[in-house]
Amino acid sequence: LERQNLKKKLSKTKNHFKVKTRKKLAKLKKKQKKQKAKIGKIEKEIVNYEYETKLLKEQHEKICGEQVAREKRESEKVIKNIKRKLLIAQKNAMELEKALNRAKKIGLLSVQAAR
């Protein structure tokens, strides 16, 4: 009888520990799932952040590119204006030189005529 009681107690304690360990395992698995979910969320956030960063970089490069192109166009306009002014000035200088040469010729002719 005592032996049977001891066996019952032993089996009860075994079952008790089995149940306890099963419960602990279940708790740990739950925690692990929660942790994995948190990690997944964080990974998604990281991916989203990287994507947004990439988009912002592209927008920045696009804006900078447009700005550079605009500045280039403006500087080309300024250069064209300067070249045009230079051509006009050269043309005027040539005309003045021709006029001066004509005046010299006329002056020489008048001097020769006076002689």
DOVO-475243 format. One record per residue (C-alpha): residue number from 1; chain; x, y, z. Coordinates in steps of 0.05 Angstrom, whole numbers, always signed. Each point is the difference from the previous one (the first is absolute). Layout:
BEGIN
@num NUM, cadena A, xx X, yy Y, zz Z
...
//
This chain:
BEGIN
@num 1, cadena A, xx +0, yy +0, zz +0
@num 2, cadena A, xx +56, yy +47, zz +18
@num 3, cadena A, xx +36, yy -18, zz -63
@num 4, cadena A, xx -62, yy +16, zz -41
@num 5, cadena A, xx -9, yy +66, zz +35
@num 6, cadena A, xx +73, yy +17, zz -13
@num 7, cadena A, xx -8, yy -20, zz -73
@num 8, cadena A, xx -63, yy +44, zz -6
@num 9, cadena A, xx +37, yy +58, zz +33
@num 10, cadena A, xx +59, yy -10, zz -46
@num 11, cadena A, xx -43, yy -3, zz -62
@num 12, cadena A, xx -38, yy +62, zz +24
@num 13, cadena A, xx +64, yy +39, zz +10
@num 14, cadena A, xx +25, yy -24, zz -68
@num 15, cadena A, xx -64, yy +23, zz -33
@num 16, cadena A, xx +2, yy +64, zz +39
@num 17, cadena A, xx +71, yy +15, zz -25
@num 18, cadena A, xx -19, yy -21, zz -71
@num 19, cadena A, xx -59, yy +48, zz +1
@num 20, cadena A, xx +42, yy +56, zz +30
@num 21, cadena A, xx +55, yy -9, zz -51
@num 22, cadena A, xx -52, yy -3, zz -56
@num 23, cadena A, xx -30, yy +65, zz +26
@num 24, cadena A, xx +68, yy +33, zz +5
@num 25, cadena A, xx +16, yy -23, zz -70
@num 26, cadena A, xx -66, yy +29, zz -26
@num 27, cadena A, xx +15, yy +66, zz +34
@num 28, cadena A, xx +70, yy +2, zz -30
@num 29, cadena A, xx -28, yy -16, zz -69
@num 30, cadena A, xx -51, yy +56, zz +8
@num 31, cadena A, xx +56, yy +49, zz +20
@num 32, cadena A, xx +41, yy -24, zz -59
@num 33, cadena A, xx -58, yy +12, zz -48
@num 34, cadena A, xx -10, yy +70, zz +29
@num 35, cadena A, xx +74, yy +14, zz -7
@num 36, cadena A, xx +0, yy -24, zz -72
@num 37, cadena A, xx -60, yy +44, zz -15
@num 38, cadena A, xx +37, yy +60, zz +30
@num 39, cadena A, xx +62, yy -16, zz -40
@num 40, cadena A, xx -43, yy -6, zz -63
@num 41, cadena A, xx -31, yy +68, zz +13
@num 42, cadena A, xx +67, yy +32, zz +11
@num 43, cadena A, xx +27, yy -32, zz -64
@num 44, cadena A, xx -60, yy +28, zz -38
@num 45, cadena A, xx +13, yy +69, zz +29
@num 46, cadena A, xx +73, yy -5, zz -21
@num 47, cadena A, xx -19, yy -19, zz -71
@num 48, cadena A, xx -51, yy +57, zz -2
@num 49, cadena A, xx +52, yy +49, zz +26
@num 50, cadena A, xx +51, yy -23, zz -51
@num 51, cadena A, xx -51, yy +7, zz -56
@num 52, cadena A, xx -20, yy +70, zz +23
@num 53, cadena A, xx +73, yy +19, zz +6
@num 54, cadena A, xx +12, yy -25, zz -71
@num 55, cadena A, xx -60, yy +40, zz -26
@num 56, cadena A, xx +24, yy +63, zz +36
@num 57, cadena A, xx +70, yy -8, zz -30
@num 58, cadena A, xx -29, yy -9, zz -70
@num 59, cadena A, xx -44, yy +62, zz +10
@num 60, cadena A, xx +59, yy +39, zz +26
@num 61, cadena A, xx +43, yy -21, zz -59
@num 62, cadena A, xx -56, yy +17, zz -49
@num 63, cadena A, xx -10, yy +69, zz +31
@num 64, cadena A, xx +75, yy +13, zz +1
@num 65, cadena A, xx +4, yy -24, zz -73
@num 66, cadena A, xx -55, yy +48, zz -20
@num 67, cadena A, xx +32, yy +56, zz +38
@num 68, cadena A, xx +68, yy -14, zz -33
@num 69, cadena A, xx -33, yy -3, zz -69
@num 70, cadena A, xx -37, yy +66, zz +14
@num 71, cadena A, xx +65, yy +33, zz +22
@num 72, cadena A, xx +35, yy -27, zz -61
@num 73, cadena A, xx -54, yy +28, zz -46
@num 74, cadena A, xx +4, yy +67, zz +35
@num 75, cadena A, xx +75, yy +2, zz -6
@num 76, cadena A, xx -5, yy -19, zz -74
@num 77, cadena A, xx -48, yy +58, zz -10
@num 78, cadena A, xx +49, yy +47, zz +34
@num 79, cadena A, xx +57, yy -26, zz -42
@num 80, cadena A, xx -41, yy +9, zz -64
@num 81, cadena A, xx -16, yy +72, zz +20
@num 82, cadena A, xx +73, yy +14, zz +13
@num 83, cadena A, xx +21, yy -31, zz -67
@num 84, cadena A, xx -53, yy +41, zz -36
@num 85, cadena A, xx +24, yy +64, zz +34
@num 86, cadena A, xx +72, yy -19, zz -18
@num 87, cadena A, xx -20, yy -10, zz -73
@num 88, cadena A, xx -36, yy +67, zz -1
@num 89, cadena A, xx +60, yy +34, zz +31
@num 90, cadena A, xx +47, yy -32, zz -51
@num 91, cadena A, xx -46, yy +21, zz -56
@num 92, cadena A, xx -2, yy +71, zz +26
@num 93, cadena A, xx +76, yy +0, zz +7
@num 94, cadena A, xx +8, yy -23, zz -72
@num 95, cadena A, xx -48, yy +54, zz -24
@num 96, cadena A, xx +38, yy +52, zz +40
@num 97, cadena A, xx +66, yy -25, zz -29
@num 98, cadena A, xx -29, yy +4, zz -70
@num 99, cadena A, xx -26, yy +70, zz +13
@num 100, cadena A, xx +68, yy +20, zz +29
@num 101, cadena A, xx +36, yy -29, zz -62
@num 102, cadena A, xx -49, yy +38, zz -45
@num 103, cadena A, xx +13, yy +63, zz +39
@num 104, cadena A, xx +75, yy -10, zz -6
@num 105, cadena A, xx -6, yy -11, zz -75
@num 106, cadena A, xx -43, yy +62, zz -7
@num 107, cadena A, xx +49, yy +37, zz +44
@num 108, cadena A, xx +59, yy -25, zz -42
@num 109, cadena A, xx -36, yy +17, zz -64
@num 110, cadena A, xx -16, yy +70, zz +26
@num 111, cadena A, xx +73, yy +8, zz +22
@num 112, cadena A, xx +24, yy -24, zz -68
@num 113, cadena A, xx -50, yy +45, zz -34
@num 114, cadena A, xx +23, yy +58, zz +41
@num 115, cadena A, xx +72, yy -12, zz -22
//
